[in-house]
């Protein structure tokens, strides 16, 4: 089920910056209405909303804390009020994990909110009896353990396997059910505020050796997951520097090519061990 985005409506969480901002921008350029759902908009996202405020293709901002279901529900209601419904959902809001971050917030933002949004999307597509698409943002962290980010790894592993578990929704086993494509991307090291505005993470990057993946590369892969016939439901696409590949369910070789590694990650590992050692008696 390939779904052309032109003339459709998308709800994108985390659209105020980073990958999801780039995805929202690409959708708008493809004549898809977008509800940008986030706590706030960065200047470039504010400009995007203004640029598409009076066009036939429109962008609408809905302030949303994705850990609060009433606020997340409101973003879907805005899509229904402004555009008569929605066809595409990207529950892409996410956080990395500074050592001090509370576990509950990680759990809700990175894992529970995408699950809840997927449930709401499926319910809407079923009630409207129309095809739809859900595009998730997983990570190469789902493919390998990282001691500096165990909560992030756990959440993204859950997202990748949620995608795979819902693969058959694209070809429902009951007559009359709409086709729903659930897929996602697994990006590498992306040049977004999640990295660039966190000095504790940025110092793991060796600018002379390591390669960034640009958020626009990820956004294009997300669009392809919706529009291309080759990408059936359940597909997880790894996105590296100038490199896209399918991540297999079993016996996958792990992240391939540039844009997936940070040379000084050992600094973070040392901090973890130092922190654990400081708590011993």
Helices and strands as residue ranges (DSSP letters): E 9-13, H 18-29, E 33-38, H 43-51, E 59-63, H 69-83, E 88-91, H 103-106, I 107-112, H 113-128, E 132-137, G 140-142, G 147-149, H 150-165, G 167-171, E 180-187, H 193-196, H 199-202, H 215-227, E 236-240, E 243-246, H 265-278
